[in-house]
Amino acid sequence: MPWRPLGNWGSGWELLGKMDQKHLHPTLALERDPSKSTPREPDPGRSSHHQNSTLGYSNKTSTTYHYRLPISSHKRTSPMRSTPTRFLSSINSHLSAATSNMKLLYPTSLKLDVSQIEGFPSVTLHPYDVKAPIPEEHVDAEILVTWTNSSHNLKDAVNRLTKLRWIQSLAAGPNDVLSAGFDTSKVAVTTGSGLHDHTVAEHTLGLLLNAARRFYEMRDYQLQGKWPGHLGGPQPDRPSDRFTTLRDARVLIWGFGNIAKTFTPSLVQLGSQVRGVARRQGVRNGIEVYSEDKLAELLPETDALVMILPGDPSTRHALNAERLKLLPKHAWVVNVGRGTSIDEDALYDALVEERIGGAALDVFETEPLPEPSRLWKAPNLILSPHAAGGRPQGAEQLIVENLRKFLAGQQLKNLI
């Protein structure tokens, strides 16, 4: 194959030759030789930087191309000091990597449309059981997609997937992956943030409506064969001492992230007065978001507190006995974040002593909720079995987006 200097780089050489397109790799920049074939229309989805280019495909099986290594793959030396032999050795190593298959393991615990993920020449896809040890023939996998994996499965992966480079969790928070002991200095971990926004928002709205309109109490009366007359007929409109409607209700969302941004428009449309709390203050999607040091001022002015906090040491028992005392007597607490963010004993006492209006919990410190837990019999408490999420939406698109970035050496989305 002929070589010629690559003048616009000031160093290196250019190799002209033919190769089947199945051997191409995203880490190699590629251009057609205009003297050998008609240039293809540019792909608007491709990066303009050759070191991050991904490859498209034509109907031809082979053609003549210019191959260029990414700038970072060789030293920028004078053309007089570069030799075709030295550069050939470098490009051969890249082509060798390009022709070797990289394994991606995807979970069978979720129905994925694998056809949306296929098409990467250097990546092969393999299903695996999230409750069983990794099959011996797949311990050389470099990419692992996780969803509802057992702790035994993840610990097995820690010990046996020695070539693992990236884990794509489909959970909003990858607590299970991090607890398994993966070395995040060697293995990139990305979350499924964004995949559960709509489902959790919908469930949260349902819990709030249940609390305000007391559907849970109507059901209790129904099971007893009794008519809950006090819940029907003429009712006071928006009483200040009770949480009975979302219209004009003061809703405080603690943990104002993607789920809150999805959830808020529904509340605003129903007439709620929405404010947020997060680590950093500001205005997000038209909602005033306060820093956590303002909680002492915000909680006494709250009709419904919605908690969407992540599960980490900094949020453990964030809603404790002291903060519960700041809430109005009619206020409701809704938690769809992590169970560890509420002191459950303090919450139980507040419910029994009628110091708050009620609580709707989708998450708990221990799941399933243990049979001896006092929460089962707590008054005005709605229990939901961690049902807000549980159905990732758009998982295939996230996997493909991050897979492209991973192969191109770019920053991954939702990287922790």
C-alpha positions as CSV (number, residue, x, y, z in Angstrom):
1,M,0.0,0.0,0.0
2,P,1.4,3.5,-0.9
3,W,2.3,6.0,1.8
4,R,2.4,9.7,1.5
5,P,3.0,12.6,4.0
6,L,0.0,14.0,5.7
7,G,0.9,17.7,5.3
8,N,-2.0,19.4,7.1
9,W,-0.9,17.6,10.4
10,G,2.7,18.6,10.0
11,S,3.7,15.0,11.0
12,G,2.7,11.4,10.4
13,W,1.9,9.6,7.2
14,E,-1.2,8.6,5.3
15,L,-1.9,5.1,4.2
16,L,-4.0,4.5,1.1
17,G,-5.5,1.1,0.7
18,K,-8.5,-1.1,0.6
19,M,-10.2,-2.7,3.5
20,D,-13.6,-4.3,4.2
21,Q,-15.8,-1.9,6.1
22,K,-16.5,-4.5,8.8
23,H,-12.9,-3.9,10.0
24,L,-13.3,-0.2,10.5
25,H,-13.3,1.2,14.1
26,P,-14.5,4.5,15.5
27,T,-11.1,5.4,16.9
28,L,-9.8,5.7,13.3
29,A,-10.6,8.8,11.3
30,L,-11.7,8.0,7.8
31,E,-12.1,9.8,4.5
32,R,-12.8,8.5,1.0
33,D,-10.0,9.1,-1.5
34,P,-11.7,11.5,-3.9
35,S,-9.7,10.2,-6.8
36,K,-11.1,6.7,-6.2
37,S,-14.7,7.2,-5.4
38,T,-17.5,9.8,-5.1
39,P,-17.5,11.6,-1.7
40,R,-20.5,10.7,0.5
41,E,-22.8,13.3,1.9
42,P,-21.7,14.3,5.4
43,D,-23.4,12.7,8.3
44,P,-24.9,15.4,10.6
45,G,-24.7,13.0,13.5
46,R,-20.9,12.6,13.3
47,S,-18.4,14.7,15.2
48,S,-16.3,17.1,13.2
49,H,-13.3,16.1,15.2
50,H,-11.6,13.1,13.5
51,Q,-10.4,11.7,16.8
52,N,-14.0,11.2,17.9
53,S,-15.5,10.1,14.6
54,T,-17.8,7.2,14.3
55,L,-18.2,5.4,11.0
56,G,-21.2,5.2,8.7
57,Y,-21.6,2.6,6.1
58,S,-22.4,2.5,2.3
59,N,-23.8,-0.3,0.2
60,K,-20.3,-1.2,-1.0
61,T,-18.3,-3.8,0.8
62,S,-14.9,-2.2,0.2
63,T,-13.5,1.0,-1.3
64,T,-10.4,3.2,-1.1
65,Y,-10.0,5.3,2.0
66,H,-7.5,7.6,3.7
67,Y,-6.7,6.2,7.3
68,R,-5.5,8.7,9.9
69,L,-4.7,7.9,13.5
70,P,-6.1,10.3,16.2
71,I,-3.7,13.0,17.1
72,S,-3.3,11.6,20.6
73,S,-2.1,8.3,19.3
74,H,1.3,9.4,18.0
75,K,3.8,12.2,18.7
76,R,3.7,15.3,16.7
77,T,7.1,15.1,15.2
78,S,8.6,16.4,12.0
79,P,7.8,14.5,8.8
80,M,11.5,14.0,8.3
81,R,11.8,12.1,11.6
82,S,8.6,10.0,11.0
83,T,8.9,6.8,9.0
84,P,6.3,4.7,7.3
85,T,7.5,1.7,9.3
86,R,7.0,3.4,12.6
87,F,3.6,4.7,11.7
88,L,2.6,1.4,10.1
89,S,3.3,-0.3,13.5
90,S,1.0,2.2,15.2
91,I,-1.8,1.9,12.8
92,N,-1.6,-1.9,12.8
93,S,-2.1,-1.9,16.6
94,H,-5.3,0.2,16.1
95,L,-6.6,-2.0,13.4
96,S,-5.9,-5.1,15.6
97,A,-8.0,-3.6,18.3
98,A,-10.7,-2.7,15.8
99,T,-11.1,-6.2,14.6
100,S,-11.3,-7.8,18.1
101,N,-14.8,-8.1,19.4
102,M,-15.8,-6.3,22.6
103,K,-18.5,-8.1,24.7
104,L,-21.5,-6.3,26.1
105,L,-23.6,-8.2,28.5
106,Y,-27.3,-7.1,28.8
107,P,-29.8,-8.3,31.4
108,T,-32.7,-10.6,30.7
109,S,-34.6,-9.0,33.7
110,L,-35.8,-6.3,31.3
111,K,-37.3,-6.7,27.8
112,L,-34.9,-4.8,25.7
113,D,-35.3,-4.2,21.9
114,V,-31.8,-5.5,21.1
115,S,-32.2,-4.6,17.5
116,Q,-31.8,-1.0,18.5
117,I,-28.5,-1.7,20.1
118,E,-27.0,-3.9,17.4
119,G,-24.9,-2.5,14.5
120,F,-21.6,-1.6,16.2
121,P,-19.0,-3.6,14.2
122,S,-16.7,-4.2,17.2
123,V,-19.3,-5.0,19.8
124,T,-21.1,-8.3,20.4
125,L,-24.2,-8.5,22.6
126,H,-24.9,-11.3,25.0
127,P,-27.8,-11.8,27.4
128,Y,-27.2,-12.9,31.0
129,D,-29.2,-13.9,34.1
130,V,-29.0,-11.2,36.7
131,K,-29.7,-13.7,39.5
132,A,-27.0,-16.2,38.5
133,P,-23.2,-16.2,38.3
134,I,-21.7,-14.8,35.1
135,P,-21.2,-17.6,32.5
136,E,-17.6,-18.6,32.2
137,E,-17.6,-17.9,28.4
138,H,-18.5,-14.2,29.2
139,V,-16.0,-13.3,32.0
140,D,-14.0,-11.4,29.4
141,A,-16.8,-8.9,28.9
142,E,-15.8,-5.2,29.0
143,I,-19.3,-3.7,29.3
144,L,-22.1,-4.7,31.7
145,V,-25.6,-3.4,31.7
146,T,-27.4,-4.0,35.0
147,W,-31.0,-4.0,36.1
148,T,-32.3,-5.6,39.3
149,N,-29.2,-7.7,39.7
150,S,-28.8,-9.7,42.8
151,S,-26.0,-8.9,45.2
152,H,-24.5,-12.3,44.6
153,N,-24.5,-11.7,40.8
154,L,-22.8,-8.3,41.2
155,K,-20.2,-9.6,43.6
156,D,-19.5,-12.4,41.2
157,A,-19.0,-9.8,38.5
158,V,-16.6,-7.9,40.7
159,N,-14.4,-10.9,41.2
160,R,-14.5,-12.5,37.7
161,L,-15.0,-9.8,35.1
162,T,-11.4,-8.7,35.1
163,K,-11.6,-6.9,31.8
164,L,-14.7,-4.8,32.7
165,R,-14.4,-1.2,31.8
166,W,-17.9,0.2,32.0
167,I,-21.2,-0.5,33.8
168,Q,-24.4,1.0,32.6
169,S,-27.0,0.8,35.4
170,L,-30.6,1.3,34.3
171,A,-31.5,2.3,37.9
172,A,-31.8,6.0,38.7
173,G,-29.3,5.5,41.6
174,P,-26.7,2.6,41.2
175,N,-26.5,1.9,45.0
176,D,-26.4,-1.8,44.3
177,V,-23.5,-1.5,41.9
178,L,-21.5,0.7,44.2
179,S,-22.2,-1.5,47.2
180,A,-20.9,-4.5,45.3
181,G,-17.3,-3.2,45.4
182,F,-16.5,-2.3,41.8
183,D,-13.3,-0.1,41.6
184,T,-14.7,3.1,40.1
185,S,-11.2,4.3,39.3
186,K,-10.9,1.5,36.8
187,V,-14.6,0.8,35.9
188,A,-16.8,3.7,34.7
189,V,-20.3,3.6,36.2
190,T,-23.2,5.4,34.6
191,T,-26.7,5.6,35.9
192,G,-30.2,5.3,34.4
193,S,-31.1,8.9,35.4
194,G,-33.9,10.1,33.2
195,L,-35.3,6.6,32.4
196,H,-37.8,6.8,35.4
197,D,-38.8,10.4,35.3
198,H,-42.3,10.0,33.8
199,T,-43.2,6.8,35.8
200,V,-42.2,8.3,39.1
201,A,-43.8,11.6,38.4
202,E,-47.1,9.9,37.6
203,H,-46.9,7.7,40.7
204,T,-46.1,10.7,42.9
205,L,-49.1,12.6,41.5
206,G,-51.3,9.6,42.3
207,L,-50.0,9.5,45.9
208,L,-50.7,13.2,46.4
209,L,-54.2,12.9,45.0
210,N,-54.9,9.9,47.1
211,A,-53.8,11.9,50.2
212,A,-55.8,15.0,49.3
213,R,-59.0,13.2,48.3
214,R,-58.6,10.4,50.8
215,F,-59.2,7.5,48.4
216,Y,-57.4,5.2,50.8
217,E,-60.1,5.9,53.5
218,M,-62.9,5.4,51.1
219,R,-61.4,1.9,50.3
220,D,-61.2,1.1,54.0
221,Y,-64.9,1.9,54.4
222,Q,-65.8,-0.1,51.3
223,L,-64.1,-3.2,52.7
224,Q,-66.1,-2.8,55.9
225,G,-69.4,-2.4,53.9
226,K,-69.8,1.1,55.3
227,W,-70.7,4.3,53.5
228,P,-68.1,7.1,54.2
229,G,-70.6,9.9,54.3
230,H,-68.2,12.3,55.9
231,L,-66.1,12.2,52.8
232,G,-68.9,13.0,50.4
233,G,-71.6,15.6,50.0
234,P,-71.0,19.3,50.6
235,Q,-67.4,20.0,51.6
236,P,-65.5,23.2,52.6
237,D,-63.5,24.6,49.7
238,R,-59.7,24.6,50.3
239,P,-59.8,24.8,54.2
240,S,-56.5,26.1,55.6
241,D,-56.3,23.5,58.3
242,R,-56.5,20.5,56.0
243,F,-54.9,19.1,52.8
244,T,-57.9,18.4,50.6
245,T,-56.9,19.6,47.1
246,L,-53.9,20.4,45.0
247,R,-55.3,23.7,44.0
248,D,-53.5,26.5,45.9
249,A,-51.7,23.8,47.8
250,R,-48.2,24.7,48.9
251,V,-46.1,21.8,47.6
252,L,-42.4,21.6,48.5
253,I,-40.2,19.2,46.5
254,W,-37.1,18.3,48.4
255,G,-34.6,16.9,45.9
256,F,-35.3,19.0,42.8
257,G,-33.8,17.0,39.9
258,N,-35.0,15.5,36.6
259,I,-38.0,13.8,38.2
260,A,-39.2,17.0,39.9
261,K,-38.8,18.9,36.6
262,T,-41.1,16.3,34.9
263,F,-43.6,16.3,37.8
264,T,-43.9,20.0,38.4
265,P,-45.9,21.0,35.3
266,S,-48.7,18.7,36.4
267,L,-48.8,20.4,39.8
268,V,-48.8,23.8,38.3
269,Q,-51.5,22.9,35.9
270,L,-53.7,21.8,38.8
271,G,-53.0,25.1,40.6
272,S,-50.4,24.2,43.1
273,Q,-47.8,26.6,44.5
274,V,-44.6,24.7,43.9
275,R,-41.2,25.4,45.5
276,G,-38.1,23.3,45.5
277,V,-35.1,22.4,47.7
278,A,-31.7,21.3,46.4
279,R,-28.1,21.6,47.3
280,R,-27.8,24.6,45.0
281,Q,-30.4,27.4,44.8
282,G,-31.7,28.9,41.6
283,V,-34.6,29.0,39.3
284,R,-35.3,25.7,37.4
285,N,-38.0,25.4,34.8
286,G,-39.6,28.5,36.3
287,I,-39.7,27.1,39.8
288,E,-37.8,28.8,42.7
289,V,-35.4,26.3,44.2
290,Y,-33.9,27.0,47.6
291,S,-30.8,25.6,49.3
292,E,-31.2,23.2,52.2
293,D,-30.3,25.8,54.8
294,K,-33.7,27.4,54.1
295,L,-35.7,24.3,55.2
296,A,-36.5,25.7,58.6
297,E,-38.3,28.6,56.9
298,L,-39.9,26.5,54.2
299,L,-41.3,23.5,56.1
300,P,-43.8,25.6,58.3
301,E,-45.3,26.9,55.0
302,T,-45.8,23.5,53.4
303,D,-49.1,21.6,52.8
304,A,-47.4,18.6,51.1
305,L,-43.7,17.7,51.3
306,V,-42.5,15.5,48.4
307,M,-39.1,13.9,49.0
308,I,-37.1,12.7,46.0
309,L,-33.7,12.5,47.6
310,P,-30.9,10.1,46.6
311,G,-29.7,7.4,49.0
312,D,-26.3,8.3,50.3
313,P,-24.9,9.1,53.8
314,S,-25.6,12.8,53.4
315,T,-29.3,12.2,53.1
316,R,-29.8,9.6,55.8
317,H,-32.7,10.6,58.1
318,A,-32.8,14.0,56.4
319,L,-36.4,14.2,57.6
320,N,-35.9,13.6,61.3
321,A,-37.9,14.3,64.4
322,E,-36.7,17.9,64.6
323,R,-37.8,18.7,61.0
324,L,-41.1,16.9,61.3
325,K,-42.0,19.2,64.1
326,L,-41.6,22.2,61.7
327,L,-44.4,20.9,59.5
328,P,-48.0,22.1,59.9
329,K,-50.3,19.7,61.7
330,H,-52.2,19.1,58.4
331,A,-49.2,18.6,56.2
332,W,-48.6,15.3,54.3
333,V,-45.2,13.7,53.6
334,V,-44.7,11.8,50.3
335,N,-41.5,9.9,49.7
336,V,-40.5,8.5,46.3
337,G,-36.8,8.9,46.7
338,R,-35.0,6.6,49.1
339,G,-36.3,5.1,52.3
340,T,-33.2,6.0,54.3
341,S,-34.0,9.7,53.9
342,I,-36.7,9.5,56.6
343,D,-36.4,8.5,60.2
344,E,-39.2,6.0,60.3
345,D,-39.6,5.9,64.1
346,A,-39.9,9.6,64.2
347,L,-42.4,9.5,61.4
348,Y,-44.5,6.9,63.2
349,D,-44.6,8.9,66.3
350,A,-45.6,12.0,64.4
351,L,-48.5,10.1,62.8
352,V,-49.7,8.5,66.0
353,E,-49.6,11.8,67.9
354,E,-51.4,13.5,64.9
355,R,-48.6,16.1,64.6
356,I,-48.8,15.8,60.8
357,G,-51.7,15.0,58.5
358,G,-50.4,11.8,57.0
359,A,-47.7,10.2,54.9
360,A,-47.5,8.3,51.6
361,L,-44.4,6.2,51.3
362,D,-43.1,4.3,48.2
363,V,-39.7,3.5,49.7
364,F,-38.5,2.2,53.1
365,E,-35.3,1.6,55.0
366,T,-35.8,-2.1,54.7
367,E,-37.6,-3.6,51.7
368,P,-39.9,-5.5,51.7
369,L,-41.2,-3.8,54.8
370,P,-40.7,-6.3,57.7
371,E,-43.9,-7.7,59.2
372,P,-43.1,-6.4,62.7
373,S,-42.8,-2.8,61.4
374,R,-45.0,-0.4,63.3
375,L,-45.7,1.4,60.0
376,W,-48.2,-1.2,58.9
377,K,-50.7,0.0,61.5
378,A,-49.9,3.7,61.5
379,P,-52.9,6.0,61.0
380,N,-53.2,8.0,57.8
381,L,-50.3,6.2,56.1
382,I,-50.4,5.0,52.5
383,L,-47.9,2.2,51.8
384,S,-46.7,1.7,48.2
385,P,-44.3,-1.3,47.5
386,H,-41.5,0.6,45.7
387,A,-43.8,0.9,42.7
388,A,-43.1,4.4,41.4
389,G,-40.3,3.3,39.1
390,G,-39.5,-0.2,38.1
391,R,-40.0,0.2,34.4
392,P,-37.2,2.1,32.6
393,Q,-38.3,4.0,29.5
394,G,-35.9,4.6,26.7
395,A,-33.2,2.3,28.0
396,E,-32.1,1.3,24.5
397,Q,-31.5,4.9,23.5
398,L,-29.4,5.5,26.6
399,I,-27.3,2.4,26.0
400,V,-26.7,3.3,22.4
401,E,-25.8,6.9,23.2
402,N,-23.3,5.9,25.8
403,L,-21.9,3.1,23.7
404,R,-21.1,5.5,20.9
405,K,-19.4,7.8,23.4
406,F,-17.5,4.9,25.0
407,L,-16.1,3.7,21.7
408,A,-15.2,7.3,20.7
409,G,-13.5,8.0,24.1
410,Q,-15.9,10.7,25.0
411,Q,-17.5,11.7,28.3
412,L,-20.3,9.3,29.2
413,K,-23.8,10.5,30.0
414,N,-24.8,10.1,33.7
415,L,-21.3,9.3,34.8
416,I,-21.0,9.2,38.6
